Amino acid sequence: MNSSAWQKSSHSAANDNCVEVRTADGLVELRESDDGEVIIRTAPARFAVFLRAAKTGEFDHHAN
């Protein structure tokens, strides 16, 4: 099994409530640090599309 360690955003600082990401078996995995049993898996290309959308503010209306 090819996997990397869980990584959280540098914006999380010392907070334990954050989203963590890693690669495993050719997929990108995401989980909440405070609920590590729930893992979302997706293809790297789909994750890249999501990241681009997040960076351009496509989901900002959900934060209100």
Secondary structure, 3 states (H helix, E strand, C coil): CCECCCEECHHHCCCCCCEEEEEECCEEEEEECCEEEEEEEECHHHHHHHHHHHHCCCCHHHHC
